[in-house]
Amino acid sequence: MTETRGPGWAPVFLSYAAFVLVGLGAGIGGILIPAQMADYGVDEATIGITFPTAMAVVPDLVEPRLVATAIGLMNGVSVLGGAGLPWLAGRLAQHVGIWTLMPFALALSLLQLGVWRLMVARTAPAPVPQE
């Protein structure tokens, strides 16, 4: 019988599902109430959880001498994604049609889920053999 340590896949999946539900709630709330009231704090709440978690995982993924560089690279890529992906969504909606926004958002969500799954798999400790 082997025992594994670490959070495993379920907590990551549940937290991701919670983020999706918060996003859907904010989107529906944005339709029903003014946008300033609906979006207030939602972005900060989800980023406030995701970003420190990612930074805490980095030392387990790279050599100690590369931790600061890896965090800087993650930060830079996140800024590029935050600037480029909304632009790409707008271009798709303008030139192909507004119907492309939901598949685009779904594809990005699945990509993010896949990246997090790879990070969890890579940081999960090896099973501890029972004697």
Secondary structure, 3 states (H helix, E strand, C coil): CEECCCCCHHHHHHHHHHHHHHHHHHHHHHHHCCHHHHCCCHHHHHHHHHHHHHHHHHHHHCCHHHHHHHHHHHHHHHHHHHHHHHHHHHHHHHHCCHHHHHHHHHHHHHHHHHHHHHHHHHHCCCCEECC
